[in-house]
Every structure is written in structure tokens, then in C-alpha cells.
Amino acid sequence: MTYLDYAASSPMNKRATVAYSEVASNMYGNPSSLHDAGGQATSAVAWARKVIAQKLGVHSDGIVFTGSGTEGNILAILSLARSEKRGRHIITSMAEHTSVHAAMNTLEREGFEITRIPFTENGVVDLAFLEAAIRPDTTLISIQHVNSEIGTIQPVEKIAKLAKSFGISYHVDCVQSFCKLDVASFAKEVDAITISAHKIGGPKGCGAIYVNPFVRVVPVFPGVTHERGLRGGTLDTPSIVAMAVAIEDYQYDLQYQWQLREKLLKSLHHERFQVIEGIWTQQLPNICGICMKGVEGQFVMLKLNEQHIYISTGSACDINSASGTKAILAIGKSYQEARQFFRISFGAQTTINDIATCARVLSKL
């Protein structure tokens, strides 16, 4: 097969797979148990927490393990918003991950007012537009680092400074950028960050959030005792250790990813192909958003699937949505154009031949 859907999920790292198996087989004590078997698991979790914290450049006390990036986004946003630091107004973008919109919709039903700002034609948030949307009762901003559909990089450092100047909490979804871009450069300036294991060679069903230990939050599930009271349930020690091992091993060759992208885009020279992207300094190269004029993205995906070439029509979490992709609509494209969108994303195991094979079938189609 030719797998080109790395933004949805990546192959599990071999060393992480071994680590998962060994921990599951030999370290089955509950990390919350007080006996030695529990202590062994506790030590393993503490090591993993430290690995993640060092990668983010934050204190390990702020790391909370979750079951996914989706759960992490929802926990972080609801916990920060319900602390009611300033008021009941929240700012986000139109093109966030589905989980962010799910959290916003929940808060809206609770009486919060949500402002959803669009992207510019280059696929990024307009800082002037964002600042103009801030009100005296704005309590939270949640804007992603890298868009999962078109790969544009948002100006998170500038947003963090803006939020801090107004005393507003800021949550950043870093699921697509973690270990690929320098998250540590702004991590200490924000209040919450979401990451996921399976985007970087770790196991599915495991993620984490960083919540600033000095920021007051209201737990989504009051009364639970695990993870600083922010998330209940026995920790999945094998997945947590495997995630940390994947982080240690993960390598993102930026130059090679640009080579793959350039090979793909040069091969799609037909006038019916339209690449949806930002300027190169605001673009993660391994996520390519493309429209084929006059052809639905789902049809393109199915035709490539027949040739065992695997791409997507956007975020896997939106697979049942009939409204098109959020990023395309956020930059001002029409509903019809959004229906023509498909996404090609690649990783360390992708070869030039994989790209050539995909481009050849697309051109034939």
C-alpha cells in the first residue's frame, strides 16, 4: 500500500511497540496502588511525564495524561472556561479541530458567548481581527498551532503575548505540531497545550495536556482523584511509557518533508488542481490540502483507495460530516469548493516513489 494519511495517524514506532508489550506484560500494577508493583508503575509514569515535560519545556507537575487529543482539548477548554477568570466570552477560530468546536458548543449551551474568527486567504488567523474581537469579559482564547487540514502554522507566540497582555487564558491544540515544530518556545507563555501520541509513532488512545500548575481550573468531573483531579480512571501505563519512547525516537526531517511536498506539487501541474496553503514560513510541509475542480474530494479518495493509495478528505474526526472541511470555509471558499477538498499527508517513512505513485494516479484521474 501507499499510505499518505499521516495527519490522521502514523505507524507505531518499533521501540515504542516493544516498550508497550514489555510494560503490559511485566508492569501490570496500578500506579495508584501503594505496594511495590504499584510503585514500579508509578515510577514508569513519572519518567514518561518528565520526558513530555522536557520536550515541552515546562514543569512535569503540569502534565496530565488523557485518552486522546480529542479528550485533551475538551478537558482543557472546559476546565479553563468554567474557572470564570474574567467573564463568559471565548474566542476561537472557525477552523479548529472538531473536539474544540464540541467543547465550544457545550459552553455555548451553558451561556458562554463564542466568537469564531475566520482565516485570511493564507490560512492563518489575522491578529488585528483577533485583537478587535477581545472584550472586557473575554476569558479564554483557543487557537491551534498547526491546522490539521491544510497545515498552516498559526502565529501562536504572538497570540500568547496578546492574551497575556489582556490577562486572558490561552489554550493551544498542538496535536499536529508536537515534535515537529518548537512548541517549547511558547509553552511557558500559555495556560494549556494538547498533544497526542499516535501522530508521532506512539499508541492510539493516549495523549496528554499541559495545564499551567499556577492557573486555577475547574475539573470537568468533580471529585475524581487521579491526575490532579482533572481526569479520573486508572492510568494506561503501557501506552504512557510507549508514548514517551516514541517522543524520544521521533525525528522530523523538515528539509526532506519539503522535498516530498515539492515533488507532489510539481507533479500536479494540471490546471484543475488547486493547492490550499499558506506562505512557506507559515506552512508545515507534510500536510497538503488540495482541490480538484469539478470533482468531489470523497470521489478522489475512493478512486485512490482502489489503487491502495490512502489519503483523506480532511480530519478523520469529520468523516461523517456533510458540510465540507472547516479550513476551506474559514478562508472564504464556497461550500462547493469545500466539497472538492482532499488531504495528502506524509511522514518519515514516505518515499519519493510513494509521492510519484500518488501523483501519477491523480493526474490520470
KAWOSUL-V86163 format. One record per backbone hydrogen bond with DSSP energy under -0.5 kcal/mol. CO is the residue of the C=O (numbers start at 0). NH is the residue of the N-H. E is the energy in kcal/mol with one decimal. If there is no record, write none. Layout:
<<CO,NH,E> <CO,NH,E>>
This chain:
<<0,2,-0.6> <1,3,-0.7> <1,309,-2.9> <3,344,-2.2> <4,7,-1.3> <4,8,-1.7> <12,16,-2.3> <13,17,-2.2> <14,18,-2.4> <15,19,-2.6> <16,20,-2.2> <17,21,-2.6> <18,22,-2.6> <19,23,-2.6> <20,24,-1.9> <21,25,-2.4> <22,26,-2.6> <29,32,-2.3> <34,38,-2.4> <35,39,-2.3> <36,40,-1.6> <37,41,-2.5> <38,42,-2.3> <39,43,-1.7> <40,44,-2.4> <41,45,-2.5> <42,46,-2.2> <43,47,-2.1> <44,48,-2.6> <45,49,-2.0> <46,50,-2.1> <47,51,-2.2> <48,52,-2.3> <49,53,-2.5> <50,54,-1.8> <51,55,-2.0> <52,56,-1.7> <52,57,-2.3> <58,61,-1.9> <59,62,-1.6> <61,210,-2.6> <63,208,-2.7> <65,206,-2.1> <67,71,-1.9> <68,72,-2.7> <69,73,-2.1> <70,74,-2.9> <71,75,-2.6> <72,76,-2.5> <73,77,-2.4> <74,78,-2.2> <75,79,-2.2> <76,80,-2.7> <77,81,-2.3> <78,217,-2.0> <79,82,-0.9> <80,83,-1.7> <87,112,-2.9> <88,138,-3.0> <88,139,-1.1> <89,114,-2.9> <90,141,-2.4> <91,116,-2.7> <92,95,-0.9> <96,99,-1.0> <96,100,-1.7> <97,101,-2.4> <98,102,-2.1> <99,103,-2.4> <100,104,-2.7> <101,105,-1.8> <102,106,-2.3> <103,107,-2.4> <104,108,-1.7> <105,109,-0.8> <106,111,-2.5> <107,110,-1.5> <111,113,-0.5> <112,89,-2.6> <113,115,-0.6> <114,91,-2.6> <114,116,-0.7> <116,93,-2.5> <117,125,-0.5> <119,122,-2.1> <123,119,-2.9> <124,126,-0.7> <125,129,-2.5> <126,130,-2.8> <127,131,-2.1> <128,132,-1.1> <129,132,-0.7> <129,133,-0.6> <130,133,-1.0> <134,137,-1.9> <136,88,-1.6> <138,168,-1.5> <139,90,-2.4> <140,170,-2.8> <141,92,-0.7> <144,153,-3.1> <146,150,-1.5> <150,283,-3.2> <151,146,-2.4> <151,153,-0.6> <153,155,-2.5> <154,158,-2.2> <155,159,-2.9> <156,160,-1.9> <157,161,-2.2> <158,162,-3.0> <159,163,-2.4> <160,164,-2.1> <161,165,-1.1> <162,166,-0.6> <162,167,-3.0> <163,166,-0.8> <168,140,-2.1> <169,190,-2.1> <169,191,-1.4> <170,142,-1.3> <171,173,-0.8> <171,193,-2.0> <172,144,-2.3> <172,145,-0.6> <173,177,-2.5> <176,179,-2.4> <176,180,-2.6> <180,178,-0.5> <180,182,-1.5> <182,185,-1.7> <182,186,-1.4> <183,187,-0.5> <185,188,-1.9> <186,189,-1.1> <190,211,-2.5> <191,171,-2.5> <192,209,-2.5> <193,173,-1.9> <194,207,-1.8> <196,199,-1.8> <196,201,-2.2> <197,9,-2.3> <200,12,-3.0> <202,205,-0.5> <205,196,-2.4> <206,65,-2.5> <207,194,-2.7> <208,63,-3.0> <208,210,-0.6> <209,192,-1.9> <211,214,-2.1> <216,218,-0.6> <219,221,-0.6> <220,223,-1.3> <225,228,-1.6> <225,230,-1.1> <226,229,-2.4> <234,236,-1.5> <235,239,-2.4> <236,240,-2.5> <237,241,-2.3> <238,242,-2.4> <239,243,-1.8> <240,244,-2.3> <241,245,-2.3> <242,246,-2.1> <243,247,-2.1> <244,248,-1.9> <245,249,-2.0> <250,252,-0.6> <251,253,-1.2> <252,256,-2.4> <253,257,-2.0> <254,258,-1.8> <255,259,-2.2> <256,260,-2.2> <257,261,-2.7> <258,262,-2.2> <259,263,-2.1> <260,264,-2.8> <261,265,-2.2> <262,266,-1.3> <263,267,-1.2> <266,268,-1.3> <269,272,-1.7> <271,292,-2.9> <273,290,-2.6> <274,276,-0.8> <275,288,-0.7> <278,281,-2.5> <279,282,-1.1> <281,152,-2.3> <282,284,-0.6> <283,286,-1.3> <285,287,-0.6> <285,345,-1.7> <286,288,-0.6> <287,289,-0.5> <287,343,-2.5> <288,275,-3.2> <289,341,-2.7> <290,273,-2.8> <290,292,-0.6> <291,294,-2.2> <295,299,-1.8> <296,300,-2.6> <297,301,-2.2> <298,302,-2.4> <299,303,-2.3> <300,304,-2.1> <301,305,-1.5> <302,306,-0.6> <303,306,-1.0> <303,308,-2.4> <304,307,-1.9> <307,1,-3.0> <307,309,-0.5> <308,310,-0.7> <309,3,-2.4> <311,342,-3.3> <314,317,-2.0> <315,318,-1.2> <317,320,-2.3> <324,328,-1.4> <325,329,-2.3> <326,330,-1.3> <327,332,-2.1> <328,331,-1.4> <329,118,-1.9> <333,337,-2.1> <334,338,-1.5> <335,339,-0.6> <336,339,-1.0> <337,324,-0.5> <337,340,-1.3> <338,296,-2.8> <338,297,-0.5> <339,291,-1.3> <341,289,-2.8> <342,311,-2.1> <343,287,-2.9> <344,5,-1.4> <346,349,-1.3> <350,354,-1.7> <351,355,-2.4> <352,356,-2.5> <353,357,-2.2> <354,358,-2.7> <355,359,-2.3> <356,360,-1.9> <357,361,-2.5> <358,362,-2.6> <359,363,-2.0> <360,364,-2.3>>
